[in-house]
């Protein structure tokens, strides 16, 4: 077991310098998986915003709420609301991945 002074010295050696911490970080590149998501058809445009996970602790079923906006192409009128969705999940805890299937909209509020 290291003495406290030796342990502190080892931790300080691994700590980034103040100059390195002060350097600005490069901006993140836009990615496909970020929200909002837009789907457009001949009749309308649907925008889905980032869902908020409601439950999924059992790793078998996930439920979430998401804000949506639907714009009708013919009139240009936009309706806002929310959707409550549920899906079965296959979870890879070691790979940090979740596959959703049997997705359904349980409640739609507009």
HUBELFEN-V377725 format. One record per run of one state. SS is the DSSP state (h for helix, s for strand, l for the rest). FROM is the first residue (numbers start at 0). LEN is the number of residues. Records with the same first field share a line. If there is no record, write none. Layout:
SS: FROM-LEN  FROM-LEN
This chain:
l: 0-3  14-3  22-14  40-3  48-3  55-5  72-5  92-4  109-1
h: 3-11  17-5
s: 36-4  43-5  51-4  60-12  77-15  96-13
